[in-house]
Amino acid sequence: MWEKIRVVWQIPELRRKILLTLGLLAIYRLGFQIALPIVDIDRVDAAAGQTGGMADVLQAVAIFSASQLNQVTIFGLGIMPYISASIIFQLLGSVYPPLEALQKEGESGRKKINELTRYATVVICLIQSWIYIKSYVIPSGFVDSVYLDPATGGLSLGWWFVAILTMTAGTVFLMWIGEQIDEYGIGNGISLLIMAGILAAMPGAGYDLLKQATLALGGGPGGKLGVEKLLLLAAMFVAVVVGVVYITLGQRRIPMQSAKHVRGRKVYGGTRQYLPLKVNQAGVMPIIFASSLLMLPSIFFAQLANVRWEKGGFWESFFSWADTMFSMNSFGYVLCYVGMIYFFCFFWTAITFNPKDVSENLKNYGSFIPGYRPGKRTADYLEKVMFRITYVGAGFLALVAIIPAIISGSIGVSPVVASFYGGTGLLIAVSVAFDLVQKIDSHLVMRNYSGLLEKSSSTSGGAGI
């Protein structure tokens, strides 16, 4: 392994790509140390360690948006507005004919869609930054009194303009960093930004875990975790990593046969190949969708539960029950979470994988699945197989998603720690790491080296060294 790593750094082009990517990621992390101009840093730092309620919701958002909403920095919104815009255009591409036509135009169509996505990102940033400052920053008392209007007691119009434009510019800059990594670096830029945010928060979560732990068996005073629970957490961490790797790389291989073509005295085709169908075709998108939508009722009912309703009346009882039902890691929340993950797994797979198009492509290239006629029968067979493996993949995603709730409820670990060491964050980190390794392997294979995950071979190449 060390020899392979040495070879990676000996290839000038690959070394430049890696160093550029690391430099851009360092700039991304540096931006989280620059606070928004209107906030009082001491007040924000004092509230950083809070848990429960809105703090848990913001922490959940931070996992998949490369943001730190509780820190109120220039990169506070993270990359989530860009992800939202990309998802919107991808969904519209399947139902809106003009966008569908652009998707089929190849590179020119992709550039046009990317341009529209950037414009939509700016609009979403302006709206989300206004909502974020209005509903969280100001009510939390983070705004320095210097920037408040003495007449109204609220934020003056000029500072509203500065704060909203600063957060919008921060997200646009992150979008630019992601595109530069795609163009000149190594790996997927947006995914690497998200993974960098997750990995940067893991040491802090580990430190919080150690503060809750003791070496005594059975735990200690104040809810301290005993050594047996730490060992159980370590075993569960390894098991989740192994499961994520297994499902991420899992495929259902459909055997294919290509027709023979005789040209002159040579015979082409006739070989047996495989059509790989990923078990987890939807990736982490169902978890992101489900988490985003479930945050809305959590915030909505939490706000209504604090309204002064008639004492003992119907509305007070109803909103109090709804707040409890949809609070983070409650039974109702987990039940809705699992149901929505299943729904979005099938929904996203139906958008990204079209059995009819795959069947037509196989037919056009002269390939077929043994035992099934090209055309409708092949499409029906692929749809049936995809339905079965998607059901398994959705079950795995649901299990991974509720692991933090299980760990937090049964072992007594804080939700912040559990969310990083088992769950969505771990799934995203492992998936992005595999994608990065595959990109590096492609550079090594082009120069006749074995990949990072392959056995070393005696073949070596000198291209680019």
N, C-alpha and C positions, 0 to 999 in steps of 0.2 A: 504493500500500500504506500509506504514512504517513497519507494522508487517511482511509483506512478505520480505521486504528488510532485516529486522533483521534475519529472518529465513535463508536467503541466506548466511549471514555471520556466522551463527551458524554451518553450515555444513562444517567440516574441509576440505574435499576434494575439494568442490566447492570454498571455501575461498582461498585455495592454488592456484587453477587454475586462479582465478580472480586476485590475487596479482601478480602472475607470468606474466600474460598478461599485467597488468598495468606497471610492471617493464620493460618489453621488449619494450613496447610502449614509455616509458620515455627515454630509450636508443636510440630509433629511433629518437625521437625529439631532443635529445642531439647532435646527429650527424650533425644536420643542423646548429649548432653553430661553427663547425670546417670547416674553409675555405680550399680550395684546396691550396697546398703549393706554387704554382707559382703566385697567385693573390695578388693584393694590396687591402686589405680589405676596405680602405677608398674610393677607386674609386668605388668598388662594392656597398657600402652603399650609395654613392652619386647618383648612377643610379637606386637605388631600387624603388624610387617613380615615375619613368617614366611610361607613358602610351602611347598607340598607337603603331602601327607597330609591330615590333618583340616582344615588351614587352607584348602586348595583346595575341600574339600567345603562348608565353612561359607560360603566366598565364593560358590559356586554357588547355595547356598540364598538368600543375601542378594539375588541378582538379582531373583527373582520373589516375595519375601516381604516387601519393604520393611523388612528387618531388618539388624542388624549383630551377628551372633552372636559374632564375635570381639572385640567391644568390651564385652560383659557390662554392658549398661545396662538401665534400667527398661523400655525398649522393645525389649529384646533379641530376643524372639520375633517381633516385627513383627506383621504382619497375617495370617501364614500360618495360624494356628489358625482364624480366621474363614473364610478361603478354603477350608480343609479341610472345615469344617462345612457351608459352602454347597454344595460339590461333593457331599458325602455325601447331603444332602437332595435335591439335584437328581437324583442317580442313583437314590435310593430312590423319588422321585416317578414314575419310569418302571416300577417293578416292585412297589411297595407300594400297593395300591388306596386305603387311606385318604388317603395323601399325594397320590395322583393326583386324588382327589376334591377335596381342598383347593385344588390348583392350578387346577381348573376353576371354583372359586367366585368368581374375580375378585379384587377388592381386599381383601375380608375374608379370603379364603383366603391371599392373599399376606402379609398382616399376621400371620396365625397362624403361617405357615411361618417368617417372619422372627423371630418370638418364640422358636420352637423352635430356630432356628439360633443365636440369642444364648446360650441355655442350653447348647447343645452346645459352643459356643465356650469357655465357662468351663470345662467339663469337660476339653476337649482342652488348654486352657492349663495346668490343674493337672497333668495327666499330662506334657505336654511340658516344662514348667519343671522338674519333678522329675528327668526324664531328662537334661535339659540340664545342670543343676547337678551331678548325680551322675556323669555320664559325661564332662563336659568341664571345667567350672569347677574342681571339686575336684582331679581328676587333673593339671590344668595348673598347679596351685599358685597360683591367682589369689586364694584366700581369705586374708584377713589373719589372722595368727596370733591376734589378739585375740579373734576369734569362734570359735576352735576350742575344743572341750571338752578340758581338760587330762587328764582321766581316760582318754578313748577316743582322743584325737587327731583326732577327726572333728568335723564341724559339729554344734553342739548343736541339740536339738529346737526350741527357741524361734527360733533364727536360720533353721532350715529353714522354719519357718512364715512368717517375715517375708519371706524371699527368694522363696518360691513365690507368696505373695499379692501381692508387689510386681510380679513379672513378669506375673502374671495381670491385675492392675489396669492395668498398662501396655498390654497388648493390648486389654483392654476399652475403655480410653480411646481408643486408635487406632480401634477399631470405631465408637465414638461420633463421633469426628472425621469419619470417612468418611460416616456417616449425616447429619451436619450439612451436609457439602458437598453431598450428594445433595438435601437438603431446601431449603437456603437459598443454596447456592453455585452454581457452574457446573461441569458435567462430572460424571463418575462418581467418587465419593469414594475408593473402594478402589483403583481404577486410578490415580488421581492420586497417591495415597500411594506406590504401587509405582514410578511414573515419577519421583517426586521423589527416592526413594532411589537410583534408577539415575543420574539426572542429577547428584546430589550426589557420587557416587563417581567420575564421569567425569573431573573435573579432576585428582583424585589419580592416576588411571590414566594420564592424559596426561602428568603430571609424571614418573611412573615411566618412561614411554616416552622422554621427552626425556633422562633420566639415562642411558638405554641407548644413546643415539644420538651420532653424531659427523658432522661435515660432510665428512669424508674419504670418497672413493670406496673401496668394498670393505670398509668397516668399520674397526675399530681394535682395539687390544689389549683383552683381557678380554671378548670377545664383543660389542664395540660395534657398533651398527647403522650401516651406511653411508647416505649420502644417497639412493642408489638404492632401498634398502629402505624408507626413509621415504616416498619418492614412490610406491612400490608399495602401501604401506599406505594412503596417502591415496586412491589410485585405487580400491582395494578397498573402502574406506569409502564412497566415493561410489556405487560399483556396488551395494553391499549396500543402501544407502538407497533408490536408484532401484528396485531389485528389490522391496524391502519395500513401497514405495508402490504399485508396479504390481500386485502380488499382493493387497495389502490392498483396493485399490479395484476389483480385477478381478471381473467378473460375467459370467455366461452368461445372456443375456436370452432367455426363452422367449416367443414371440409368443402372445398371447391375443386372443380375439374375444368380445365381449359380445353377447348376444342382444338383438334389438330389442323394445321394449315400446311399444305404442300406447295412450296414455291420452288420451281425448278427441280433440283434433285435433293433439296433439303426439306425436312419436316420440322415445323415450328409448333409450339404449344404441346398439348397433351399432358402437361405436368399437373401434379396434385398440389394445391395450395390451401391456405386457411384464411377465412375471414374472421378477424378477431373482434369480438364484441365485449366491451368493458363491462364488468359487473357494476361498477360505480360510474355509470355513464354521465350522471349529472354533476359529479364532483361535490363541491361544498355549496353550490348555489341553493339547493333546497333549505339548508340550515340558515343561510343568510336571509333568504326570503321569509322563512318562518319566524326567525328572531326579530326581523324588522317589523313585521306585521303585528306580532304579539306585544311589542313595546307600546303600540298605540293604546290598546285597552288597559294595559298596566298603568300608563300615565293618566289616561282619561278617568278611570275609576278612582285612582288615588287622589286626583284633584277634586272630584265630586264628593268623595268621602269626607273631605275636610270642610265642605260647605256646611254652614249651620242650618241643618234641617230641623223640622219639628221633632222635639225630643220623644223618642219611642215611636215615631211615625213610620209609615211604610217606606218612604224614600230613604230615610236614614238607615233603616235595616237593610234595604235592598242594596244601596251603594256600599255599605260596610261589608255585606256578604260578597259583592262583586269585587271589591278591593282585595279581600282575602283570597278569593278564588283565582284571581289573575295576578297575584303578587308573584315575584320571582321565586321559582323552585317549589311552588305550591302544587298540590295534586291536580287541580284544574288546569294550571299553567302547563304542567308536564304532559297531561292528556291531550290538550290542544296542540302542544308542540309536536308530539309524535304524529298526530293526525295530519297536521299541515306539512310535515316533512314527507310523509307518504304521498300526499297530494302533489306537492311540488316536484318530487322525484319523477313521477309519471308525467307531469306537465312539462318539465324541462326536457326529459328524454324524448317526448313526442315532438318537441320543437327542434331539437338538435339532431335527431335520428329519424330519417324518413325511409321506411322499408321499401316503399314504392320506387323512390329514386335509386336506392341501392340495387334493387332488382333490375331496373332499367340499365344501370351502369354495367352490371354483370353481363346482361344480355348484349349490350353494345360491344363489350370487349371479348365476346365469345366465350364467356365462362358461365358455369351453371353449378348448382348444388345437386349432387347425385340423389336421385329419387324424387326430385321436384321439377316440374316444368318451369322454364323461364317465364317471367311475367307475374301474373296474379298469385299463383300457387307459391312461388318463391317469396313474394312479398308477405303473404299470409303466414308462411312458416317463420320468416324473420321476425314478424310482429309478435308471434306467439313466444318465440324464444326470448325476445327482448322483454316481454311482459314478465316472464318468469325470473329472469336474472335481475330486472329492476326491482322486483318485490324483495329479493334477497338484499340488494344494495340499499334499498330504503330502510329495511330492518336494521342493517348495520349502522347507517347514519343516525337512525333514531336512538340506537343503543349508545353510540358515541356521544350524542347530544345530551342525553340524560345522565351520563356518568357523573358530571359535576354535581348534579342534584343528589344523586345517590351517595356520593362521597361526603358531601356537605351535611346531609341529613343523618347518615348512619355513623360516620366517624367523628363528626363535629369539627371538620375543617372549614375555614371561612370560604364563602363562595368565590372570592377573588382567587384564592390559591387553587381551589378545585377546578376553576375554569381554565387555568393554564396548564395544569399537569394531568389533565384528562378531559377531552372534549373537543370542541370546535377548534380552539387554538392549536392543539396538537395535530389535529387532522390537517389543517391548513399548512402548518410548518412542514409536516412530513411530505405532503403532496408537492409543495413548491420545491422542497429539497430534491425530490426525485426528478422533477422537471429540470432543475439546474444541473444535476448530474448527467442527465441525458444530453443536454446541450453541450456540456464539456466533452462527453464521450464522442459526440459527432465530430468535434475538432480533432480528437485523438485518432479516431478511425480513419479520417481523411489523410492522416500522416502515417498510417500503417502501424499505429500503436494499439494495444488492447485497451478497452475501456476501463473506467474505475471499478466497475462491478464485475468485470470479466477476469478470468484467470490470465496471468501473464504469459505472453508468448515470446518466443525467441525472435520473432519478426520485429524489426525496428526500422524506422525511416528517418531521414534527416531533413525533410522538407521544412523549411522555416527555422532551422536551428543554426 
